Amino acid sequence: MRCLMKFEESMQELEEIVRKMESGRLPLDDALSMFEKGMKLSHLCSKKLEAARSKIEILTKNKDGELLTQPFCVNE
C-alpha cells in the first residue's frame, strides 16, 4: 500500500476488498489478508477525513454583523 495514496484511491480499493469479501468465495488465508489490508485502508481514510475536517472553518456573522470564523463541527 502506497504511503501517500489519495483518499479516493483508498476508498476505491477498500470498496473492492469489501466486494470480494462479501462474495464468500475467498479462501480463509486470502480473506484474512484482505481484512488486514482493509482495516489499514479504513484507518488511513479516517485519518484523511479528520485532517480535512480540521482544516474546514465556517464563516458566520455575529449580531453586530461582524464576520467570524469557527471550526467546522459535525454532530455525531
C-alpha positions as semicolon CSV with decimal commas, in nm:
position;residue;x (nm);y (nm);z (nm)
1;M;0,000;0,000;0,000
2;R;0,144;0,335;-0,101
3;C;0,202;0,578;0,182
4;L;0,061;0,880;0,001
5;M;-0,249;0,726;-0,154
6;K;-0,524;0,973;-0,231
7;F;-0,843;0,941;-0,030
8;E;-1,045;0,844;-0,336
9;E;-0,796;0,571;-0,432
10;S;-0,802;0,434;-0,079
11;M;-1,182;0,428;-0,073
12;Q;-1,199;0,260;-0,412
13;E;-0,957;-0,011;-0,302
14;L;-1,145;-0,056;0,025
15;E;-1,475;-0,095;-0,162
16;E;-1,316;-0,358;-0,388
17;I;-1,193;-0,551;-0,083
18;V;-1,541;-0,541;0,069
19;R;-1,697;-0,669;-0,257
20;K;-1,452;-0,959;-0,273
21;M;-1,502;-1,050;0,092
22;E;-1,881;-1,031;0,064
23;S;-1,873;-1,273;-0,229
24;G;-1,785;-1,552;0,013
25;R;-1,555;-1,717;-0,242
26;L;-1,218;-1,628;-0,090
27;P;-1,001;-1,887;0,081
28;L;-0,959;-1,815;0,452
29;D;-0,596;-1,700;0,424
30;D;-0,684;-1,458;0,143
31;A;-0,984;-1,328;0,337
32;L;-0,768;-1,264;0,645
33;S;-0,506;-1,086;0,437
34;M;-0,771;-0,871;0,271
35;F;-0,931;-0,797;0,608
36;E;-0,598;-0,669;0,743
37;K;-0,542;-0,454;0,434
38;G;-0,898;-0,324;0,456
39;M;-0,850;-0,224;0,820
40;K;-0,534;-0,031;0,729
41;L;-0,715;0,143;0,444
42;S;-1,009;0,224;0,671
43;H;-0,775;0,378;0,928
44;L;-0,597;0,577;0,655
45;C;-0,928;0,710;0,521
46;S;-1,043;0,807;0,871
47;K;-0,719;0,997;0,932
48;K;-0,751;1,180;0,599
49;L;-1,113;1,276;0,673
50;E;-1,022;1,400;1,019
51;A;-0,736;1,608;0,876
52;A;-0,971;1,760;0,618
53;R;-1,236;1,828;0,882
54;S;-0,983;2,012;1,099
55;K;-0,896;2,244;0,807
56;I;-1,253;2,350;0,734
57;E;-1,388;2,661;0,902
58;I;-1,735;2,810;0,887
59;L;-1,779;3,179;0,817
60;T;-2,062;3,333;1,022
61;K;-2,186;3,677;1,124
62;N;-2,241;3,781;1,483
63;K;-2,532;4,002;1,596
64;D;-2,334;4,316;1,505
65;G;-2,279;4,191;1,150
66;E;-1,909;4,117;1,200
67;L;-1,773;3,814;1,018
68;L;-1,637;3,540;1,240
69;T;-1,479;3,205;1,166
70;Q;-1,535;2,897;1,374
71;P;-1,428;2,535;1,340
72;F;-1,648;2,308;1,132
73;C;-1,820;2,059;1,358
74;V;-2,041;1,768;1,258
75;N;-2,295;1,650;1,514
76;E;-2,232;1,280;1,555
